[in-house]
């Protein structure tokens, strides 16, 4: 007959898988997020209740109008 395992061996058999599972679940600390573009950040600010947010919103609206105007001007030349 084989000798009965010692309590330390049982502890190692139970602790090793738990430790491996714990280490495997630890991430690198980096999250899969993407950076916001300048336009997206400005849009978030414009919708916030920060002081001056309305001005940012109006600036975005003017920028959009100017972009549409430039696109229309470009399409006239074709």
matplotlib code that plots the C-alpha trace (Angstrom):
import matplotlib.pyplot as plt

x = [0.0, 1.1, 1.5, -1.2, -0.4, 0.8, -1.4, 1.2, 0.9, -2.9, -2.6, -0.3, -2.7, -5.5, -3.6, -1.7, -4.8, -6.3, -3.1, -2.9, -6.5, -5.9, -2.9, -4.7, -7.5, -5.2, -5.1, -2.3, -4.2, -4.9, -8.5, -9.7, -10.8, -10.2, -9.3, -11.9, -11.4, -11.2, -14.7, -16.1, -14.5, -15.9, -19.3, -19.3, -18.3, -21.0, -23.7, -22.4, -23.4, -19.9, -19.6, -19.0, -20.4, -23.0, -20.3, -18.5, -21.8, -22.3, -18.7, -19.3, -22.5, -20.6, -17.9, -20.5, -22.1, -18.8, -17.9, -21.2, -20.6, -17.2, -18.5, -21.2, -18.6, -16.4, -19.3, -20.3, -17.0, -17.6]
y = [0.0, 3.5, 5.9, 8.5, 11.9, 14.4, 17.5, 19.8, 17.8, 18.1, 21.9, 22.1, 20.1, 22.4, 25.7, 25.3, 25.2, 28.1, 30.1, 29.3, 30.4, 33.6, 34.4, 33.6, 35.9, 38.9, 41.1, 43.3, 46.4, 47.6, 47.8, 47.4, 51.0, 53.3, 56.9, 59.5, 61.8, 65.5, 65.8, 63.2, 64.8, 68.2, 66.7, 65.1, 68.5, 70.3, 68.0, 68.4, 70.9, 72.4, 76.2, 77.1, 73.9, 75.7, 77.7, 74.5, 73.2, 76.3, 76.1, 72.6, 73.6, 76.4, 74.0, 71.6, 74.3, 75.4, 71.8, 71.4, 74.7, 73.7, 70.3, 72.1, 74.5, 71.5, 69.7, 72.8, 72.7, 69.2]
z = [0.0, -0.7, 2.2, 2.8, 1.5, 4.0, 4.8, 3.1, -0.1, 0.0, 0.6, -2.4, -4.6, -3.6, -3.6, -6.9, -9.2, -7.3, -7.7, -11.4, -11.9, -10.0, -12.1, -15.3, -14.4, -13.8, -16.8, -18.0, -16.8, -20.3, -21.5, -25.0, -25.4, -28.3, -28.2, -29.0, -31.9, -31.3, -32.9, -30.5, -27.5, -28.5, -29.0, -25.5, -24.1, -26.0, -24.6, -21.0, -18.4, -18.2, -18.4, -22.0, -23.4, -25.4, -27.1, -28.1, -29.5, -31.6, -32.8, -33.9, -35.7, -37.5, -38.5, -39.9, -41.9, -43.3, -44.2, -46.0, -47.8, -48.9, -50.1, -52.1, -53.6, -54.6, -56.3, -58.3, -60.2, -61.5]

ax = plt.figure().add_subplot(projection="3d")
ax.plot(x, y, z, "-o")
ax.set_aspect("equal")
plt.show()
